[in-house]
Amino acid sequence: MFAPDRRTAAVGVALVAALACQGALAHIRLDQEATATIPPASILETLVGDLGFDALSNVDVTDDAELANQGVEPGDIVDVRLVEFFLEVTDPPGADLSFLDSLDVYVQAPDLPKVRIASATNLQGTLVRLDLEEVDLTDYAVSQSMTVTTDASGRRPDEATTVRAQFGLSVGVTSQGACAALQGDIGTGG
């Protein structure tokens, strides 16, 4: 088994830094999640509007710890894409998403239009993957405040139901920030 010595490891890190500093685009995966509890139905009540995922009311990609750990500055972000969006019933046991007829998910930010990014109809089962729209989210992600909202139609469930929304973003960044971090590690012997 090959065990690199300190000198060989330093050469490997320098090689990675040199390749990263050539201006190639790197992609970093960011995952977000939020939960909402849908109250039970009354006799005449239908479900229309936002499901209430409060944690999605201010998604700050530029302040994400994963990006900061990679040495990425807000100016390094050049491409942001939604790569998946799931809804899952987490409580009560045995409940499902069939109370929803349709769901649209939107993104908005100051001075930018509200745009649909995902949707689903005829939701069945406890876990549903939404259909994604091909939308470049870069301007939204680097804005001062990116908000993700939902617009649902259907009926309220028979009992209070907790739903988790999970989505993943692929953030394309220039390698300048990561390059600077690597070069700092090389310079300090880290």
C-alpha positions, 0 to 999 in steps of 0.5 A: 500500500502506498503511503505518501510522505510529507513531501509527496503530499505537499506536491499533490496539494500543490498540483490540485491547487494549480489545477484549481487555479486555472479558472475551472468551474467547480460545483458544490451541492447544498441541501436545504430542508424545512418542515410545516404542520398542516392543520386538520380540516374543518367541515367547509375548509379547503387547502389553498395557498402556502403550506407554511415552510417558514424556514424557506422564507429567507434562503441565504446561499451566499452565507452557507457554511459549506461554501465558506468552508470551501473559501467561496466568496459571493462573487465566485458564485456563477451558476445555481440550479435546483437539482431535486425537490422532495416532499415527505410526510413525517407525522402522523404514521400512516398519513400520506400526501393524497390531500394535495391535488397540486403543488407549485414551488416558487422562488422570488427575490427583491427586484426579480420576478417570482418564478416557478421552480418545481411542481407536482400534481396528484400527489400520492404516497408519503414521499413525492419527488417534484418535477423541476423547471429549468431555471437559472437561480444565480441572480436569486441566490446572490440577492440580499434575500431569496424566498422559496414559497409554495402554492397548494390546492386540495383539501386539508388532511383529516388530522394535523400532518407534518410535511418535510420539504427537502431540496438540493442546489448545485452551486457553480463557483469559480475556483478562485476562492477555493484556490486562495484557500488552498494556496493559504494552506500550502503557504502555512504548511496546513 
